[in-house]
Structures are given as C-alpha cells and as structure tokens.
C-alpha cells in the first residue's frame, strides 16, 4: 500500500490511495478486529482513505451500523482520525440462482429488502459527518458489460440495464 501510495502521489499529488476492501463478513473469520490488525501495520499519517465492506448480511443487516462505528472509533483513537472511509461493498444473497451465479447461499434477501437496507445505510453513513464516510458504492459484483458473464448479485446486467437489485437500490436511494 505504502509503495503504491508513494508512486501515485508522484504522478498525481492529489490522488487518493485507498487501503482496499477491509471486510466485515461477521461469520467468515474476517471482522473489524481483523481490519484493525491490518491498519496497525501501516504508518500513521500515510493512509489517504480506508476501503470498507460492511458485509454482514449472513448474520444481520443491523450489524452494519455498530460495526462501522466500531471501526471509526478504533481509527479515531489509533492515529487515523479524519481518514475517510470508502464504503465499497454490501453483501447479499439473492433470491434466485440467476442473481447469485447459479450458487446457493443463505439467508436469501429480496432486491426490495436489500435496496432498503443499503439505501438507509448510505443515508446514515453519508449524513453523519463525524464518521468521515467519503463515498458509498452499494455493491459491484455486477455483470461485465456486453458479455454473457454473470457474477454475484449484479446491479446491472450484461447489456447495461438495471437488474431488480440495481433498480430497487436506486429507487430507495432516490426516495431518501
């Protein structure tokens, strides 16, 4: 990370290098404590932003809030105060095999439920200034444009049109 950040700043001084994709999967052995272990290894003051996946659907959507608060609190007390969070993935388990690349997963969540959960979290995180959330990207394991490739829970399909999950998320976000 530090070498990549240094190289980026040489060619683009205002560029932002994000520590990528710290996960909080809750039940897969990766949690906020794992994230803080990684951050402890980095030089304080040499992190532009922290990427975060509040990916707890398999345990409880409600954990996204306290887990985000726990990460922010740790960052604020360990030399990362004010370093922005870049929320860049929300997990979900689609209700059809087509929405999960033919794989089974549990618990399944409808597009309307997922859209509501993620839109509410987006509003909360972006409208709570002291969290320092700079960006929220709901989920992008989307289909690759102009191909037949399906991947987990796409927001857009291969021809670039919204799936039910993409439509329900954007609908919820617009209503907020």
C-alpha positions as CSV (number, residue, x, y, z in Angstrom):
1,X,0.0,0.0,0.0
2,X,2.7,2.5,1.0
3,X,4.7,1.9,-2.1
4,X,1.6,2.3,-4.3
5,X,0.6,5.4,-2.5
6,X,4.0,7.0,-2.9
7,X,4.0,6.1,-6.7
8,X,0.5,7.5,-7.1
9,X,1.4,10.8,-5.3
10,X,4.5,11.2,-7.5
11,X,2.3,11.3,-10.7
12,X,-0.9,12.7,-9.1
13,X,-0.2,14.6,-5.9
14,X,-3.9,15.0,-5.2
15,X,-4.7,11.3,-5.8
16,X,-6.3,9.2,-3.1
17,X,-4.9,5.7,-2.4
18,X,-7.4,3.6,-0.6
19,X,-6.4,0.8,1.7
20,X,-8.6,-1.7,-0.1
21,X,-11.5,-3.6,0.9
22,X,-11.3,-4.2,4.6
23,X,-14.1,-6.7,5.2
24,X,-16.5,-7.3,8.0
25,X,-18.1,-10.6,7.0
26,X,-19.0,-11.4,10.6
27,X,-19.1,-15.1,10.2
28,X,-16.2,-15.9,7.8
29,X,-13.4,-15.2,10.1
30,X,-12.9,-11.6,9.0
31,X,-14.3,-8.8,11.2
32,X,-13.5,-5.3,12.4
33,X,-10.7,-6.8,14.6
34,X,-9.0,-8.2,11.5
35,X,-9.3,-4.9,9.8
36,X,-7.6,-3.0,12.7
37,X,-4.8,-5.6,12.7
38,X,-4.1,-4.7,9.1
39,X,-4.3,-0.9,9.8
40,X,-1.8,-1.3,12.8
41,X,0.8,-2.5,10.3
42,X,0.6,0.8,8.3
43,X,2.4,4.0,9.0
44,X,0.2,6.5,10.7
45,X,-0.3,9.6,8.6
46,X,0.4,7.6,5.4
47,X,-3.1,6.4,4.7
48,X,-5.3,8.5,2.4
49,X,-8.5,6.5,2.8
50,X,-9.7,3.2,4.1
51,X,-12.0,0.9,2.0
52,X,-14.6,-0.9,4.0
53,X,-17.0,-3.7,3.2
54,X,-19.8,-3.8,5.8
55,X,-20.7,-7.3,4.6
56,X,-22.8,-8.8,7.4
57,X,-25.9,-10.0,5.6
58,X,-25.3,-13.6,6.6
59,X,-25.6,-12.7,10.3
60,X,-27.7,-9.5,10.5
61,X,-28.1,-6.3,8.4
62,X,-28.3,-4.4,11.7
63,X,-24.6,-5.1,12.4
64,X,-23.5,-2.7,9.6
65,X,-24.2,0.3,11.9
66,X,-22.4,-0.7,15.1
67,X,-19.5,-2.3,13.1
68,X,-19.0,0.9,11.2
69,X,-19.0,2.8,14.5
70,X,-16.5,0.3,16.0
71,X,-14.1,0.8,13.0
72,X,-14.4,4.6,13.1
73,X,-13.8,4.6,16.9
74,X,-10.7,2.4,16.5
75,X,-9.4,4.6,13.7
76,X,-10.0,7.8,15.7
77,X,-8.2,6.5,18.8
78,X,-5.3,4.9,16.9
79,X,-3.9,7.7,14.6
80,X,-6.4,7.6,11.8
81,X,-8.7,10.4,13.0
82,X,-10.3,12.1,10.0
83,X,-9.0,9.5,7.5
84,X,-12.1,8.9,5.3
85,X,-13.9,5.6,4.9
86,X,-14.8,4.5,1.4
87,X,-17.7,2.0,1.8
88,X,-17.3,-0.1,-1.3
89,X,-19.3,-3.3,-1.0
90,X,-22.5,-4.6,0.5
91,X,-23.1,-8.3,0.5
92,X,-26.4,-10.0,-0.1
93,X,-27.7,-13.3,-1.0
94,X,-30.0,-13.1,-4.0
95,X,-33.3,-15.0,-4.0
96,X,-32.8,-16.6,-7.4
97,X,-29.9,-18.7,-8.8
98,X,-29.5,-16.2,-11.6
99,X,-28.8,-13.4,-9.1
100,X,-26.0,-15.5,-7.5
101,X,-24.3,-17.0,-10.5
102,X,-26.2,-20.3,-10.0
103,X,-24.8,-20.7,-6.5
104,X,-26.9,-21.3,-3.4
105,X,-26.5,-19.1,-0.4
106,X,-28.3,-18.2,2.8
107,X,-30.1,-16.3,4.0
108,X,-31.6,-15.1,0.8
109,X,-32.7,-11.5,0.6
110,X,-35.1,-9.9,-1.9
111,X,-34.0,-7.0,-4.0
112,X,-36.5,-4.7,-2.3
113,X,-35.2,-5.6,1.2
114,X,-31.6,-5.3,0.1
115,X,-32.3,-1.9,-1.6
116,X,-34.0,-0.6,1.5
117,X,-31.2,-1.7,3.8
118,X,-28.4,-0.4,1.7
119,X,-30.1,2.9,0.9
120,X,-30.8,3.6,4.6
121,X,-27.2,2.8,5.5
122,X,-26.0,5.0,2.7
123,X,-28.1,7.9,4.0
124,X,-26.9,7.3,7.6
125,X,-23.2,7.0,6.8
126,X,-23.1,10.0,4.4
127,X,-25.2,12.2,6.7
128,X,-23.2,11.5,9.8
129,X,-20.2,13.9,9.3
130,X,-18.0,12.6,12.1
131,X,-18.0,9.1,10.5
132,X,-15.9,10.7,7.7
133,X,-17.5,8.4,5.0
134,X,-16.4,9.9,1.7
135,X,-18.2,7.5,-0.6
136,X,-20.6,4.6,-0.7
137,X,-20.7,2.2,-3.6
138,X,-23.5,-0.3,-2.8
139,X,-22.2,-3.4,-4.4
140,X,-20.3,-4.1,-7.6
141,X,-20.1,-7.7,-8.4
142,X,-22.1,-6.7,-11.5
143,X,-22.2,-8.3,-14.9
144,X,-19.5,-7.3,-17.3
145,X,-20.9,-5.0,-19.9
146,X,-21.5,-6.6,-23.4
147,X,-20.6,-10.1,-22.2
148,X,-22.6,-13.1,-21.1
149,X,-20.6,-13.2,-17.8
150,X,-22.7,-13.4,-14.7
151,X,-21.3,-12.7,-11.3
152,X,-22.7,-12.5,-7.8
153,X,-25.7,-10.2,-7.4
154,X,-25.2,-7.7,-10.2
155,X,-26.8,-4.3,-10.1
156,X,-26.6,-4.1,-13.9
157,X,-26.8,-7.0,-16.4
158,X,-24.5,-7.7,-19.3
159,X,-26.3,-5.3,-21.6
160,X,-26.0,-2.4,-19.1
161,X,-29.6,-2.4,-17.9
162,X,-30.5,-2.4,-14.2
163,X,-31.4,-5.7,-12.5
164,X,-34.1,-5.8,-9.8
165,X,-31.4,-5.2,-7.2
166,X,-30.0,-2.2,-9.0
167,X,-33.5,-0.8,-9.6
168,X,-34.6,-1.3,-6.0
169,X,-31.4,0.3,-4.6
170,X,-31.7,3.3,-6.8
171,X,-35.4,3.7,-6.1
172,X,-34.7,3.6,-2.4
173,X,-31.8,6.0,-2.7
174,X,-33.9,8.5,-4.7
175,X,-36.7,8.3,-2.1
176,X,-34.2,9.1,0.7
